[in-house]
Amino acid sequence: MSAEVICIGTELLLGDILNTNCQYLAQELASLGIPHYFQTVVGDNIARIHQVLNTAINRSSILIFTGGLGPTPDDLTTETIASFFDTPLYEDSTIIEDISRKFASVGREMTPSNRKQALIPQGATSLPNPTGTAPGIIWQPKEGLTIMTFPGVPSEMRRMWGDTAVPFLKDQGWGTSSIYSEMMRFRGIGESALAEKVVHLFDSENPTVAPYAGKGEVRLRVAAKANSQHEAEALIEPVATEVKNIAGLDYI
């Protein structure tokens, strides 16, 4: 069981927008103890999104989409996911009511194009959007696969994630453990030299050890999955101590 984050938007590929959604979701998945091995960014293109889905469903059991839920023609996420699974869309009347109410609250009428946002796949459950007009979905199109969609607007995505996705995932049995990490910093030694000294630790599964190069320093991340931070720290402590002893004066 692992999760994959799939961000939709040509603007992300062009670098016009910083993809903070991926960072946020990665941190949230770690806090729930959900393994997370892949992230994908794909443009607003049906064929390419289908290609991404074809790969993702064979390696991940939770697919988390952000972006592409707006009312314009290039917002393709929901219809593309539905077409991949050959599932018809239907108009959810509760979504229409919610969008209409939000327009009315600012003295406007809902535009015809906004009706598109009320279309969801048969069998899916809508994820309410308290602050915007783009709802998401939670859908299990086949056994062992859960799909969640969220708007690309970070504030809307984060609110919906906390209000609906986290409770859903906890009901599914997640959230009983978390992934914690300690970042160890070293100076006066290169990344390759440090890696050679602690290479025997890289095969450890819990905790895991990984090196990172930085400006003027090298870092080692020691991460553990456990039921509490205290238990994780107990797993990390002997490994961190061994690294400090090996590195000697290079550790800061």
C-alpha positions as CSV (number, residue, x, y, z in Angstrom):
1,M,0.0,0.0,0.0
2,S,1.6,3.3,-1.1
3,A,0.5,6.7,-2.3
4,E,1.3,8.6,-5.5
5,V,0.9,12.4,-6.0
6,I,-0.1,13.4,-9.5
7,C,-0.2,17.2,-10.2
8,I,-2.0,18.4,-13.3
9,G,-1.1,21.6,-15.0
10,T,0.9,22.8,-17.9
11,E,1.8,25.9,-15.9
12,L,3.7,23.6,-13.5
13,L,5.7,22.1,-16.3
14,L,6.6,25.6,-17.6
15,G,7.7,26.7,-14.2
16,D,5.2,29.5,-13.9
17,I,3.9,28.2,-10.6
18,L,5.9,26.7,-7.7
19,N,4.5,23.3,-6.9
20,T,4.0,23.6,-3.2
21,N,1.2,21.1,-3.2
22,C,3.6,18.2,-3.7
23,Q,5.7,19.3,-0.7
24,Y,2.6,19.7,1.5
25,L,1.1,16.3,0.6
26,A,4.4,14.5,1.0
27,Q,4.6,15.9,4.6
28,E,1.0,14.9,5.3
29,L,1.5,11.4,4.0
30,A,4.5,11.0,6.2
31,S,2.5,12.1,9.2
32,L,0.0,9.4,8.4
33,G,2.6,6.8,7.9
34,I,1.6,6.2,4.3
35,P,4.5,5.1,2.1
36,H,5.0,7.5,-0.8
37,Y,7.4,6.6,-3.6
38,F,6.4,8.6,-6.7
39,Q,5.3,12.1,-7.7
40,T,4.3,13.0,-11.2
41,V,3.6,16.3,-12.9
42,V,1.7,16.2,-16.2
43,G,0.2,18.9,-18.4
44,D,-3.5,19.4,-19.3
45,N,-3.7,16.7,-21.9
46,I,-6.0,13.7,-21.9
47,A,-3.7,11.2,-23.6
48,R,-0.8,12.0,-21.3
49,I,-2.9,11.9,-18.2
50,H,-4.1,8.5,-19.3
51,Q,-0.4,7.4,-19.7
52,V,0.3,8.5,-16.2
53,L,-2.7,6.7,-14.9
54,N,-1.8,3.5,-16.7
55,T,1.6,3.5,-14.9
56,A,0.3,4.7,-11.5
57,I,-2.4,2.1,-11.0
58,N,0.2,-0.6,-11.3
59,R,2.5,0.7,-8.6
60,S,0.4,2.7,-6.2
61,S,-2.9,2.1,-4.3
62,I,-3.7,5.7,-3.4
63,L,-3.6,8.3,-6.2
64,I,-3.9,11.9,-5.1
65,F,-4.5,14.4,-7.9
66,T,-4.3,18.2,-7.6
67,G,-5.3,20.7,-10.3
68,G,-7.5,20.6,-13.3
69,L,-10.9,20.9,-11.5
70,G,-11.9,24.4,-12.7
71,P,-14.7,25.4,-15.2
72,T,-12.6,26.1,-18.3
73,P,-12.0,23.7,-21.2
74,D,-8.4,22.9,-20.2
75,D,-9.6,21.6,-16.8
76,L,-9.7,18.0,-17.7
77,T,-8.9,16.0,-14.5
78,T,-12.3,14.6,-13.6
79,E,-13.4,13.7,-17.1
80,T,-10.1,12.2,-18.0
81,I,-10.0,9.9,-14.9
82,A,-13.6,8.8,-15.6
83,S,-12.9,8.1,-19.3
84,F,-9.8,6.0,-18.3
85,F,-12.0,3.7,-16.3
86,D,-14.8,3.9,-18.9
87,T,-17.2,5.3,-16.4
88,P,-19.9,7.9,-17.2
89,L,-20.2,11.2,-15.4
90,Y,-23.3,12.5,-13.7
91,E,-24.3,15.9,-12.5
92,D,-24.4,16.1,-8.7
93,S,-27.3,18.4,-7.7
94,T,-25.7,19.1,-4.3
95,I,-22.6,20.5,-6.0
96,I,-24.8,22.7,-8.2
97,E,-26.6,24.1,-5.2
98,D,-23.3,24.8,-3.4
99,I,-21.8,26.6,-6.3
100,S,-25.0,28.6,-6.9
101,R,-25.1,29.6,-3.3
102,K,-21.5,30.8,-3.4
103,F,-22.1,32.9,-6.5
104,A,-25.3,34.4,-4.9
105,S,-23.4,35.3,-1.7
106,V,-21.3,37.8,-3.8
107,G,-24.3,39.0,-5.8
108,R,-23.6,37.0,-9.0
109,E,-25.2,34.2,-10.9
110,M,-23.5,30.9,-11.6
111,T,-22.2,30.8,-15.1
112,P,-23.1,27.8,-17.4
113,S,-19.4,26.7,-17.5
114,N,-19.5,26.2,-13.8
115,R,-21.9,23.3,-14.2
116,K,-19.0,21.3,-15.5
117,Q,-17.6,21.3,-11.9
118,A,-20.7,19.3,-10.8
119,L,-19.9,16.4,-13.0
120,I,-18.4,13.4,-11.2
121,P,-17.9,9.7,-12.1
122,Q,-20.7,7.2,-11.2
123,G,-19.8,5.6,-7.9
124,A,-17.6,8.5,-6.7
125,T,-18.2,10.6,-3.6
126,S,-17.8,14.4,-3.9
127,L,-15.3,16.2,-1.6
128,P,-16.8,19.5,-0.5
129,N,-14.8,22.6,-1.2
130,P,-15.7,25.1,1.6
131,T,-13.7,28.0,0.1
132,G,-14.0,27.6,-3.7
133,T,-16.2,26.3,-6.4
134,A,-14.1,23.2,-7.4
135,P,-15.1,20.1,-5.4
136,G,-13.0,17.0,-5.5
137,I,-13.8,13.3,-5.4
138,I,-13.0,10.2,-3.5
139,W,-13.4,7.2,-5.7
140,Q,-12.6,3.5,-5.6
141,P,-13.0,2.4,-9.2
142,K,-11.6,-1.0,-8.5
143,E,-10.6,-3.1,-5.5
144,G,-7.4,-1.9,-3.9
145,L,-7.3,1.5,-5.6
146,T,-8.4,4.8,-4.1
147,I,-8.4,8.0,-6.1
148,M,-8.7,11.5,-4.6
149,T,-8.8,14.8,-6.5
150,F,-8.2,18.3,-5.2
151,P,-8.1,21.8,-6.7
152,G,-4.7,23.2,-7.5
153,V,-5.2,26.3,-5.4
154,P,-3.1,25.4,-2.3
155,S,-5.4,27.0,0.3
156,E,-8.4,25.1,-1.0
157,M,-6.5,21.8,-1.3
158,R,-5.1,22.0,2.2
159,R,-8.5,22.8,3.7
160,M,-10.2,19.9,1.9
161,W,-7.3,17.5,2.7
162,G,-7.7,18.2,6.4
163,D,-11.5,18.3,6.5
164,T,-12.2,15.2,4.4
165,A,-9.2,13.2,3.2
166,V,-7.5,12.7,6.5
167,P,-10.6,11.4,8.3
168,F,-11.3,9.1,5.3
169,L,-7.7,7.7,5.4
170,K,-7.8,7.2,9.1
171,D,-11.1,5.3,8.7
172,Q,-9.3,3.1,6.3
173,G,-6.7,2.2,9.0
174,W,-4.0,4.8,8.2
175,G,-2.7,7.3,10.7
176,T,-1.8,4.7,13.4
177,S,1.9,5.4,12.6
178,S,4.0,8.2,11.4
179,I,7.4,8.7,9.7
180,Y,9.8,10.9,11.6
181,S,13.3,12.0,10.6
182,E,16.5,13.6,12.0
183,M,18.8,15.6,9.8
184,M,22.4,15.3,10.7
185,R,24.9,17.9,9.4
186,F,28.6,17.6,8.6
187,R,31.3,20.0,7.5
188,G,34.9,19.4,6.4
189,I,34.0,16.2,4.6
190,G,32.6,15.6,1.1
191,E,29.4,13.7,0.3
192,S,31.2,10.7,-1.3
193,A,33.7,10.5,1.6
194,L,31.0,10.5,4.2
195,A,28.9,8.0,2.2
196,E,31.8,5.6,2.0
197,K,32.1,5.7,5.8
198,V,28.5,4.8,6.5
199,V,27.6,2.8,3.3
200,H,26.7,-0.2,5.4
201,L,23.8,1.7,6.9
202,F,22.1,2.5,3.5
203,D,20.5,-0.9,3.3
204,S,18.7,-0.4,6.6
205,E,14.9,-0.5,6.2
206,N,13.7,1.1,9.5
207,P,15.3,3.5,10.1
208,T,16.6,4.5,6.7
209,V,19.7,6.6,6.0
210,A,20.3,8.8,3.0
211,P,22.9,11.5,2.2
212,Y,22.3,15.0,0.8
213,A,24.8,17.5,-0.4
214,G,24.4,21.2,0.5
215,K,26.3,24.4,0.3
216,G,29.3,24.1,2.7
217,E,27.9,21.0,4.3
218,V,26.8,17.4,3.9
219,R,23.6,16.1,5.5
220,L,22.4,12.6,6.4
221,R,18.7,12.0,6.9
222,V,17.9,9.2,9.4
223,A,14.1,8.4,9.2
224,A,12.0,5.9,11.1
225,K,8.4,4.7,10.9
226,A,6.8,4.1,14.3
227,N,3.6,4.5,16.3
228,S,4.9,7.7,18.1
229,Q,7.7,10.1,17.9
230,H,9.2,8.7,21.0
231,E,9.3,5.2,19.4
232,A,10.8,6.6,16.3
233,E,13.5,8.5,18.2
234,A,14.4,5.2,20.0
235,L,14.9,3.6,16.5
236,I,16.9,6.6,15.2
237,E,19.1,7.1,18.3
238,P,21.5,4.1,17.9
239,V,22.0,4.7,14.2
240,A,22.6,8.4,14.8
241,T,25.1,7.6,17.5
242,E,27.0,5.2,15.2
243,V,27.1,7.9,12.5
244,K,28.5,10.5,15.0
245,N,31.2,8.1,16.1
246,I,32.2,7.3,12.6
247,A,32.2,10.9,11.4
248,G,34.0,12.2,14.5
249,L,34.9,15.9,14.4
250,D,33.2,16.4,11.0
251,Y,29.7,16.2,12.7
252,I,28.3,19.6,13.7
